[in-house]
Amino acid sequence: MKLKPFRLERYFAQYEFTAPYLLCCSDCESLSVGDLLRLEQNAHEELSSLWLGYTESLGSPELRAQIASLYPNISPGQILVHAGAEEAIFNFMNVVLSAGDQIIVHSPYYQSLGEVARSIGADVTEWPGNPDRGWELDLQFLVENVTDRTRVVVVNVPHNPTGYLPDPRFMQELSALSDKRGFLVFSDEVYRGLEYDPADRLPSFAEINERGISLGVMSKTYGLAGLRIGWVATRNKELFDALAAFKDYTTICNSAPSEYLATLALRHRNPIVERNLGIIRGNLGLLASFFARHRDLFEWHEPKAGPIAFPRYLGASVEQFCAELVRQSGVLLLPGTLYGQGYDCFRIGFGRNNLAECLPRLEQFLENGR
Ligand SMILES: Cc1ncc(COP(=O)(O)O)c(C=O)c1O
């Protein structure tokens, strides 16, 4: 298997710890270990006395129970914990795909959702969201592009980078098509829980259909990327067992302190998520007025969920714009071309507290350029 460089990660490797004003991060404001330990009286002592032997390969029973409680119709035995969402994507693609299979991927997409499949020799068909309709996915495209070789359809809802969120009918129709044509649905739900209106929250695909695999992680909704704890939920026992067996070749089991801290955080998820949504809502207000002041340069479409959006740049080259911006002002945006050729958009992140600091610098850069 030969994997191409992960464009987005290479871009972050260049700037993440040098550019002072990160304005394109895909997660929410993080917390410290101390912040988490203060959530419960005995937590400090419990963490200190934690045994650092190998942990249970499927994930600790307490953590799996907490994760399962995020899904009304999933039991702890249907949760498999991984090292981040990234490991789960890698393992899933390797378990289910063979050379010559077809996989259809909601696009633009987080690169590993297509790249791992490509490296296995699968044919990747992109299923593009429509930018003129809020990045909506058209199920008719799927009807027309599914073949007898289609093994997997990937959806990412809420979506990175556009914040697109379909309605529940979309999920039901996708499920019916999966029943009819027999493909698996890999549903990347790492932003689930960050819907601005809770009524917009979709049921997870794993709950809707046994052919569904739902992906979750501590990194985005909870802002705890450094824990490197992700998971899949599925009612498909055969697939679950195959994924569990594959994990013996990647990480075997998870970090014990991370599992402890993730369990603790999930027990207190409501205040953590409320805080993150509070940051997002405040930042969205600032962004709405910023983009209203710069209609000549950008096309803004407010997402329905999550801490990122994908506004359009109306100037000549979005790559050049982002490169000049970071060089002159230290503000990092992410050019849409990192998601694939032809995206004249950029990713902007608003899940962190630094937005109020970054935005005036971006505005100053625009003023200087006039
Ligand atoms: C849509 C999506 N899926 C999966 C991942 C991987 O998550 P993690 O880095 O926490 O493993 C990311 C990270 O940016 C993502 O945006």
The ligand as a MOL file (V3000), in Angstrom:
LIG
                    3D

  0  0  0     0  0            999 V3000
M  V30 BEGIN CTAB
M  V30 COUNTS 16 16 0 0 0
M  V30 BEGIN ATOM
M  V30 1 C -14.3060 14.6330 9.2560 0
M  V30 2 C -13.1620 14.1250 10.0780 0
M  V30 3 N -13.0570 12.8030 10.3170 0
M  V30 4 C -12.0470 12.3060 11.0340 0
M  V30 5 C -11.0620 13.1250 11.5670 0
M  V30 6 C -9.9410 12.5250 12.3680 0
M  V30 7 O -10.0800 12.8580 13.7210 0
M  V30 8 P -8.8680 12.6610 14.7310 0
M  V30 9 O -7.7920 13.5740 14.2790 0
M  V30 10 O -9.3580 13.0980 16.0450 0
M  V30 11 O -8.4420 11.2480 14.6830 0
M  V30 12 C -11.1300 14.4900 11.3400 0
M  V30 13 C -10.0760 15.3860 11.8590 0
M  V30 14 O -9.9320 16.5180 11.4640 0
M  V30 15 C -12.2130 15.0040 10.5880 0
M  V30 16 O -12.3430 16.3120 10.3640 0
M  V30 END ATOM
M  V30 BEGIN BOND
M  V30 1 1 1 2
M  V30 2 1 2 3
M  V30 3 2 2 15
M  V30 4 2 3 4
M  V30 5 1 4 5
M  V30 6 1 5 6
M  V30 7 2 5 12
M  V30 8 1 6 7
M  V30 9 1 7 8
M  V30 10 2 8 9
M  V30 11 1 8 10
M  V30 12 1 8 11
M  V30 13 1 12 13
M  V30 14 1 12 15
M  V30 15 2 13 14
M  V30 16 1 15 16
M  V30 END BOND
M  V30 END CTAB
M  END
